[in-house]
Amino acid sequence: MSSHISMTHNEDNMPVLLVSTEAPLDVLHSSAASRFLAVTQMMESLASLDISSAKGADVQQLAHAAAMLLRDGCDVMDVLGRQIRLRA
């Protein structure tokens, strides 16, 4: 396994966002957990609002941000899982 894996949502052919495959397990977990928590808090805030008057573009931007955070968290969890399997 290479020392870095590119994140899924890189929008260019040259990846600029990478996950270290050599990061400690607790650091990988913390990174993924913080992204999942941010998305959870964002969705809880949306769930408590009356979004009937929200602009479609605003909802779309929030959904895009949530998707990016979730994808980042999933990418980090993938590296975490690979490291755990290698150690087993």
N, C-alpha and C positions, 0 to 999 in steps of 0.2 A: 504494500500500500504506500502511495506517495505521501510526503509529509503534509500536503495540503490538498483539499478537494474544493472545487469551485461551488459556490452557492447556486442553487437552481435558477433563481430569478435574475441572474446577470443578463443584461439586455444587449450586450455587445458580444462579438466573437472573442474578445480578449477579456477573460474574467478578471474582475477587480476585487470581488468579495470572496474570500476563501475561509474554509474551516481547517484548523490545524488538526491533523490526525494524531498528533503527538501530545495534544493538550491532556492534562489530567482529567480523569473521569468526573470529578466533582466540579471542575471548571466548565466542562461541556454541559453537564446537567444544569448548572446555574445559568448558563447562557440560554439554553433552551427554555428553562422554566421562566426566566424573566420575560421572554417573548410571549409565551403562552399566557402568563399572567396579564401582560399588557393587553392582549387581545380579549381575554376574559373580562377585564375591567371595561374595555371599550364596548363590548357587546352588552354588558350589564347596564351601562349608561344608556345605550340606545334602547334597550328593552324598557327602561323606566321613562322614556320620553314619549310625548305625543308627536310622532313623526309624520302625521298626516299633512302637516304644513311644510315639511322639509322639502328642499329642492332635490330633484333627482341627482344632480351633479354632486351635491354634498353627500348623499347616501352612497353614491358610486365611489367617491374618494375615500370614504370611511371603509367601504368594503375592500377597496384595493389595498389600503394600508393594512387592514386585518389579514388579507390574503398573503401579503408580503411577510408579515411577522410570523404567521403560521408556517409558511414555507421555510423561512429561516430556521424556526424551531425544529421543524421536521428534518431539515438537512443536518442540523447539529445532533439531533437524536439518532440519525442514521449513522453518523460517525461514532457516537457513543456506543451504539449497538455493535458496530464492527469491532470496536476495541474490546468490549466485553466478550464477544465470541472468540476473539483471538487469544484471550487470557484463559478461556475455559479449557 
